[in-house]
Every structure is written in structure tokens, then in C-alpha cells.
Amino acid sequence: MAVYIDSAGRLHHEQQGSLALACPHCQVLAHITPMSVPDYNLLQLHKPSQVGLVYRCEACNAPIFLRFTVKLYAGSRVELAPSFVELERPREKFNFTYLPETVETLFREALSCFSSGCYNAFASMCRRTAQCAFADLGEAGKLALYDELADIRRMAELDDDSFQAARKVIFDPDAPGRAELPLLEAFQAGVLLEVMKDLLYQAYVRRGRLQQAMMMRRYFAEESTDKVTPLPAARQ
């Protein structure tokens, strides 16, 4: 797939008409169009190994910044690698309403690490989040979440390497003689993300929603009872 900037400063991309990605601003999978291309003469003068291009999201018009590696400086073009790096990524979403404040703070930072592609920093923050949650839930809550992890493995059909990596990050304690956090690749980090989301949902969000729903049911039931007019007593 040819991607290059010609001597007139025009960007040529064979798949430009179908180029789409998840916008980091509106979260929509949308087509993107180039808006700002580096000056050809300056590129030939300085010959950087990487160049940045600004695209426009066709869904929300926000700027999207992509970085390309330069493959070749030719006489009439600057050839770029077809792959690129997104300098901004869509933020991962989660319902934080029912999480304790400290757990929420740590998991927000974990999600920021993941969105930035810092997967091992993400793993470290997941461990801190899990430890904080276990301290809040107690030993019984921790054991319940361990059983939940086994259910996730079965339902999602996780491979052994991804499962063990998630288990070690979340449940192995920080103690002398224990193995260090495993180094995660992109897929394993994605698995860990979904596992953490599910565990926190089960521990806090699902419970909070159920408790709130039961409170509302009790309230409406009591309201209905108060408004019922008692039947007159039957005459003897």
C-alpha cells in the first residue's frame, strides 16, 4: 500500500477513501481526511525519520494526530510506512458511580495508562486497584472475586497465558519472594482490562444497582400502601 507526499506537498494514500478509526474525541468509528501535511521542501531539507499529519474526524470535525515512519526520501516524493501511531486514543469507559473513592481514583489512572499504550504501567495500577478493592471488600469478597475470575476464564475461553497473567497481576500479593508483575503485550493488557472491568462491576456496580432498585421498589410499595383507602367495616 503506497503512502507518500509528492513534491507539491500533496498526500497520496491508496486507502484514503476507506481510512477510518475510532475518534478519541467523539468515540465514533468514523472516516478521517487529511487536513495538514508537512512541507515537502522542509522534509527533504531536514529528513526526519518520522512525520506527523493532522486529520479531521468526519463525525465531529475534531483534529486527529497521526505519526508515520518515513521509509524513503526519493527525488520527487517522501514515502511513508502504511502503518501509523495514534497520538491520542479513545478513553476507555466505565461506570464509576458505585465505586469507593480510592478505588475509583486508582482505576481511572489505570484506564489512562491503557489508553496511552503504557500496558505495564496499566498492570501496576490494576494491582493497586485490586489491592484497594480487597481491603474494602474483605477476605470473603476477595475469595468471591477469585471464583468470579474462574467463571470469566470459562465463559470467555481465555488461553492459559492470558489467564495466568491476569491472575498474577490481580491476586498475587506484593510480598518478598513473590514473582514480579508479568510483562504484558497489547492483547494480554486488553484481557486484563476486561477482567478488571467485570470484577469491579460484579463487586460494586451490580450490587449498587440492585440495592438501589430494591430501595425504589420498597419506596413505591410503601407509597402505594399509604394511598390505599381502607374498605368500610361491614355492618352486623
N, C-alpha and C positions, 0 to 999 in steps of 0.2 A: 504494500500500500504506500503510494508516494505522498509525502508531505513535504512541501518546500516553499520558500519565499523567493520570488523571482526578482530580477534586477529593478523592476518598477515598484517593488515593495508590496506586491500582492501575494496573499497566502493561497496556496493550492493544496487541496485536501480531497482525495478521491471519494471519501465518505462524508463530506461536509453536509450533504443533504440529509443524512441519516444520523448525524452525530448527536447523541443525547446523553444526559446524565442526570442524576438526582441533584436538584439545585440545593445548595446549602442554606439558601435564604427562605424559599417557599416550600421546600421539601417535595416538590413535584418533579417527576421524571419528565424532562422537557428537552426539546431541541435547543441547541446553542449555536449562535452565529458569531463570527469573529468581529470585534469592534476596533481593536488596537493591535497592530503588528509592528515589531521592531523595525527600525530603519535599516534598509538593506546596506547602505554605504557604511553606516556605523558598525554593523555586524562584520562586514568584510575588513574594516579597519582594526577592530579590537579582537575579533574571532573568539568570543566566549564559548565555553563548552556547553552551556545551557542558555536557553532564551525563555522569556515569559510572554504569554499572549493573554489578552483580555477578551473574553467572550461575553455575550449578552444572553441571559435566560429569556426565552421567548414566552415564558409563562408569567414572569413578574418583572422583567426588564432589569433585574439586578446584575451587576458585573460578576463574572466568574473568572478566576485567575488560574491559568494552567501553565505548567512548566514543561518544556520539551528539551530533550537532549539533542545537540547538533551532531549529525552523522558525518557531514561533508561540506566543506566550503569549495564550491565549484566556481567556474568562471562567470556564470550568469545566474547562479542560484545558490541558496543555502538550504541544504537538505536536512530535514528533521526526522528523528525517530517517530514511528507511528504511535508509540505509547507516550503517555504523559502523566504528570503528577498533579493531582488536585490540591491546590494550596489551602482550600477551605473544603471541609467535608460536612455533610448534613449531621446535625446533632442527633444523637440517639434520644428517644423519648421514653419517659417512664412516669407513672402516676405516683408522685411523692406525697400525696395528701396524708396518708396514714402512717408514714414512716417517722420514727423518732428523729428529733432534730439532728443529732450527731450522725446517725446512720444516713440520713438524707445528705448531709454535707459531704461525707466521705464518698458516697456513691455518685453524687454529682461530679466530684473530681475524677472519679474512676471513668465516668462516661466521657468527660473532657479528654482524658488520656486516650481513650479508644478512638474518639473522633479525630484526634491528631495523629493517629497511627503509632502511638507510643505504647505498644502492646505489653511490654514487660513492666512499664510503669503502671499500666492498667491492671496487670496481675497483682502488683504490690498494693494498689488501692483496693482491689477486690478483697484481698486478705484482711486489710484493716477494716473494711466494711463488714466482713463476715465476723471478725472478732468482736466488733462493737455490737452487732446484732446478737451474737451468742451471749454476751454479757447481759444484754437486755432481756433475752428470752429465757435464760437459764439452761441448765443441762438437759432438761426434758425437751425444751424447744430445739436445742441443738441436735438431739437424737432424732427428733421428728423430721428435721430438715435433712438429716443424713439418709433417712428412709425415703424422703422425697427425691433425693438425688438418685437413688437406685431406680425409682419409678421413671424419672426423666431418662435415665440410660435405656431402660426397656422401651419406653414409648417412642423416643427419638432414634432408637437403634444406633447409639453412639459407638464409634470404634473405641477399642481399648485405650489407645494412646490419648485420644481427646478426653475420654472419661477420667483417666488417671491424672492427666494434667489439671483438670478442673477440680478433682477431689483433693489433690495435693495443695493447690492454691487456697481452697476454701477451708479445708478441715485439718490439714497438718499444722500443728501449733508451732509458733516461734520458740524453740527451746534448744539448748545446747545438744549437739549430736544429731539434730534433725537435718534432713536434706534441705538444701536451699530451694527457693522457688524455681520451678522449671522455666526454661526459656520458651516463649510461645511464638508460634508462627501466626499468620493472619487468620487462618481457619480455626486454629485452636483458641485464639483470642475471641473469635466470633462465637464459638461454642460456649466458652466461659461466660461471655456476655449474656447469652440466652439462658444459661443455667442460673446466673445471679438474678436476672430479672424474674425468673419463675420462682426461685426460692424466696425472694423478698415479697413477691406477690402473694405466695401462699402464707408467709409468716405474718404479713401486715395488711396488705391491701384487701385480700379476700376476707380476712377476719374483720377488718374495719367496715367493709361494705355490708357484710352480714349483720354485724352489730347495729349499724345504722338503720338497715332495713327492718330489723326486729323492733328497734325503738319506734320507728314510724308506724309499724303495724300495731304496737301497743297503744300509741297515742291515738290513732284513728279508732281503734276498738273502744278505748275509754270515752272518746268523744261521742261515738255512736250510742254507747250505753247511757251517757248523761242526757242525750236528747230524746231517748225513748220515753213516751208518755205511758205511765202505768195504767193498766185497764182498771175500770171501776170495780169495786168489790161486788160480788154477786149478792143479791138480797135473799134472805132466808124466807 
